Amino acid sequence: MQDDFELDSGRRNSEYEKSDSSSEDEVAVSHEQDHIRKILNDVFSILKIETIIDTRNSDILCSQVNQACELLQIMRDNLLNDKKKNTELLEEDKSLSLTLTEKNELINGLKKLYHVSNKQEQIRLLTIAPTGWGRQKLQKFFDSSERQARRSLEIRASKGVLGSSEDLRGNKLLDKAVAESVIKFYEEDWISRISTNKSDVLLIKKQPVPKRFMLLTMGEAFEQFKINFPQHVIGRSKFFDLKPRHVQPTRFHDTCCCVYHENFDLLLKVKSKLFFSQNH
């Protein structure tokens, strides 16, 4: 019983200690927030901006801070403009004349551009980030993959800002316009025809697409494409790879399908007859 009592007492003391520690942390945080609020209100008062009343409305607080930063920038610009021999400084840093709101718009525009770009271009855009940023900060800010962030740091170190990533396989990326021309070419009526069987379809992205059967061999189609589109440069294997899944290539039988060639025993009998007839 005494042991149970001591155990219970120990648990209560531990809980009280945790509660006291938590209360102390809350008091420290509250004190720090009050101190920050006082500093901001002093700045706002000097700049004739409405002081902070309620910190729960984060949008209003952010707007007040942005307004203060923009007013400070305007005051700085006026001070520099009133002095002589500062034109060179202003020319070197055009961003001095941008407001905080304008800078935020530029940053948001850059992030949108990143998300609509292809994988290679995304890596290239990541090289624009500040030189002090590491891989993890790049990943978090742009919501990029670890591989992209790591690759962008390598490119910036070797080729500088906006350096291009090389394809390690030694192949250049195919132009999008060329790829689209090849796909449309496969679907031309003189290259392939739609199946007459209405049930002859493929499900592509959950949509039924009727099969098409090529009227030319793959090699013939490739040669015709080069004649019709001399401005597009593409290799044979890439041309074959771009064939849509619903376009079926022509298949010719290169072997005889007669009764003798289909039956191995009959084939041996024919071979034997030919052998004996040639020797006698």
NORRAVEN-V949412 format. One record per residue. N is the residue number from 1. SS is DSSP state (@ for helix, = for strand, . for the rest). BURIAL is b if it has 16 or more other C-alpha atoms within 10 Angstrom, else e. Layout:
n=N ss=SS burial=BURIAL
n=N ss=SS burial=BURIAL
This chain:
n=1 ss=. burial=e
n=2 ss=@ burial=e
n=3 ss=@ burial=e
n=4 ss=@ burial=e
n=5 ss=@ burial=e
n=6 ss=@ burial=e
n=7 ss=@ burial=e
n=8 ss=@ burial=e
n=9 ss=@ burial=e
n=10 ss=@ burial=e
n=11 ss=@ burial=e
n=12 ss=@ burial=e
n=13 ss=@ burial=e
n=14 ss=@ burial=e
n=15 ss=@ burial=e
n=16 ss=@ burial=e
n=17 ss=@ burial=e
n=18 ss=@ burial=e
n=19 ss=@ burial=e
n=20 ss=@ burial=e
n=21 ss=@ burial=e
n=22 ss=@ burial=e
n=23 ss=@ burial=e
n=24 ss=@ burial=e
n=25 ss=@ burial=e
n=26 ss=@ burial=e
n=27 ss=@ burial=e
n=28 ss=@ burial=e
n=29 ss=@ burial=e
n=30 ss=@ burial=e
n=31 ss=@ burial=e
n=32 ss=@ burial=e
n=33 ss=@ burial=e
n=34 ss=@ burial=e
n=35 ss=@ burial=e
n=36 ss=@ burial=e
n=37 ss=@ burial=b
n=38 ss=@ burial=e
n=39 ss=@ burial=e
n=40 ss=@ burial=b
n=41 ss=@ burial=b
n=42 ss=@ burial=e
n=43 ss=@ burial=e
n=44 ss=@ burial=b
n=45 ss=@ burial=e
n=46 ss=@ burial=e
n=47 ss=. burial=e
n=48 ss=. burial=e
n=49 ss=. burial=b
n=50 ss=. burial=e
n=51 ss=. burial=b
n=52 ss=. burial=b
n=53 ss=. burial=e
n=54 ss=. burial=e
n=55 ss=. burial=e
n=56 ss=. burial=e
n=57 ss=. burial=e
n=58 ss=@ burial=e
n=59 ss=@ burial=e
n=60 ss=@ burial=e
n=61 ss=@ burial=b
n=62 ss=@ burial=e
n=63 ss=@ burial=e
n=64 ss=@ burial=b
n=65 ss=@ burial=b
n=66 ss=@ burial=e
n=67 ss=@ burial=b
n=68 ss=@ burial=b
n=69 ss=@ burial=e
n=70 ss=@ burial=b
n=71 ss=@ burial=b
n=72 ss=@ burial=e
n=73 ss=@ burial=b
n=74 ss=@ burial=b
n=75 ss=@ burial=e
n=76 ss=@ burial=e
n=77 ss=@ burial=e
n=78 ss=@ burial=e
n=79 ss=@ burial=e
n=80 ss=@ burial=e
n=81 ss=@ burial=e
n=82 ss=@ burial=e
n=83 ss=. burial=e
n=84 ss=. burial=e
n=85 ss=. burial=e
n=86 ss=. burial=e
n=87 ss=@ burial=e
n=88 ss=@ burial=e
n=89 ss=@ burial=e
n=90 ss=@ burial=e
n=91 ss=@ burial=e
n=92 ss=@ burial=e
n=93 ss=. burial=e
n=94 ss=@ burial=e
n=95 ss=@ burial=e
n=96 ss=@ burial=e
n=97 ss=@ burial=e
n=98 ss=. burial=e
n=99 ss=. burial=b
n=100 ss=@ burial=b
n=101 ss=@ burial=e
n=102 ss=@ burial=e
n=103 ss=@ burial=e
n=104 ss=@ burial=e
n=105 ss=@ burial=e
n=106 ss=@ burial=e
n=107 ss=@ burial=e
n=108 ss=@ burial=e
n=109 ss=@ burial=e
n=110 ss=@ burial=e
n=111 ss=@ burial=b
n=112 ss=@ burial=e
n=113 ss=@ burial=e
n=114 ss=@ burial=b
n=115 ss=@ burial=e
n=116 ss=@ burial=e
n=117 ss=. burial=e
n=118 ss=. burial=e
n=119 ss=@ burial=e
n=120 ss=@ burial=e
n=121 ss=@ burial=b
n=122 ss=@ burial=b
n=123 ss=@ burial=b
n=124 ss=@ burial=b
n=125 ss=@ burial=b
n=126 ss=@ burial=b
n=127 ss=. burial=b
n=128 ss=. burial=e
n=129 ss=. burial=b
n=130 ss=. burial=e
n=131 ss=. burial=e
n=132 ss=. burial=e
n=133 ss=. burial=e
n=134 ss=. burial=e
n=135 ss=@ burial=b
n=136 ss=@ burial=e
n=137 ss=@ burial=e
n=138 ss=@ burial=b
n=139 ss=@ burial=b
n=140 ss=@ burial=e
n=141 ss=@ burial=e
n=142 ss=@ burial=b
n=143 ss=. burial=e
n=144 ss=. burial=b
n=145 ss=. burial=e
n=146 ss=@ burial=e
n=147 ss=@ burial=e
n=148 ss=@ burial=b
n=149 ss=@ burial=b
n=150 ss=@ burial=b
n=151 ss=@ burial=b
n=152 ss=@ burial=b
n=153 ss=@ burial=b
n=154 ss=@ burial=e
n=155 ss=@ burial=b
n=156 ss=@ burial=b
n=157 ss=@ burial=e
n=158 ss=@ burial=e
n=159 ss=@ burial=e
n=160 ss=. burial=e
n=161 ss=. burial=b
n=162 ss=. burial=b
n=163 ss=. burial=b
n=164 ss=. burial=b
n=165 ss=. burial=b
n=166 ss=. burial=e
n=167 ss=. burial=e
n=168 ss=. burial=e
n=169 ss=. burial=e
n=170 ss=. burial=e
n=171 ss=. burial=e
n=172 ss=. burial=e
n=173 ss=. burial=e
n=174 ss=. burial=e
n=175 ss=. burial=e
n=176 ss=@ burial=e
n=177 ss=@ burial=e
n=178 ss=@ burial=e
n=179 ss=@ burial=b
n=180 ss=@ burial=e
n=181 ss=@ burial=e
n=182 ss=@ burial=b
n=183 ss=@ burial=e
n=184 ss=@ burial=e
n=185 ss=@ burial=b
n=186 ss=@ burial=b
n=187 ss=. burial=b
n=188 ss=. burial=e
n=189 ss=. burial=e
n=190 ss=. burial=e
n=191 ss=. burial=b
n=192 ss== burial=b
n=193 ss== burial=b
n=194 ss== burial=b
n=195 ss=. burial=e
n=196 ss=. burial=e
n=197 ss=. burial=e
n=198 ss=. burial=e
n=199 ss=. burial=e
n=200 ss=. burial=e
n=201 ss== burial=b
n=202 ss== burial=e
n=203 ss== burial=e
n=204 ss== burial=e
n=205 ss=. burial=e
n=206 ss=. burial=e
n=207 ss== burial=e
n=208 ss== burial=e
n=209 ss== burial=e
n=210 ss== burial=b
n=211 ss=. burial=b
n=212 ss== burial=b
n=213 ss== burial=b
n=214 ss== burial=b
n=215 ss=. burial=b
n=216 ss=. burial=b
n=217 ss=. burial=e
n=218 ss=@ burial=b
n=219 ss=@ burial=e
n=220 ss=@ burial=e
n=221 ss=@ burial=b
n=222 ss=@ burial=b
n=223 ss=@ burial=e
n=224 ss=@ burial=e
n=225 ss=@ burial=b
n=226 ss=@ burial=e
n=227 ss=@ burial=e
n=228 ss=@ burial=e
n=229 ss=. burial=e
n=230 ss=. burial=e
n=231 ss=. burial=e
n=232 ss=. burial=b
n=233 ss=. burial=e
n=234 ss=. burial=b
n=235 ss=. burial=e
n=236 ss=@ burial=e
n=237 ss=@ burial=e
n=238 ss=@ burial=e
n=239 ss=@ burial=b
n=240 ss=@ burial=e
n=241 ss=@ burial=e
n=242 ss=. burial=e
n=243 ss=. burial=b
n=244 ss=. burial=e
n=245 ss=. burial=e
n=246 ss=. burial=b
n=247 ss== burial=b
n=248 ss== burial=b
n=249 ss=. burial=b
n=250 ss=. burial=e
n=251 ss=. burial=e
n=252 ss=. burial=e
n=253 ss=. burial=e
n=254 ss=. burial=e
n=255 ss=. burial=e
n=256 ss=. burial=e
n=257 ss=. burial=e
n=258 ss=. burial=e
n=259 ss=@ burial=e
n=260 ss=@ burial=e
n=261 ss=@ burial=e
n=262 ss=@ burial=e
n=263 ss=. burial=e
n=264 ss=@ burial=e
n=265 ss=@ burial=e
n=266 ss=@ burial=e
n=267 ss=@ burial=e
n=268 ss=@ burial=e
n=269 ss=@ burial=e
n=270 ss=@ burial=e
n=271 ss=@ burial=e
n=272 ss=@ burial=e
n=273 ss=@ burial=e
n=274 ss=@ burial=e
n=275 ss=@ burial=e
n=276 ss=@ burial=e
n=277 ss=@ burial=e
n=278 ss=@ burial=e
n=279 ss=@ burial=e
n=280 ss=. burial=e
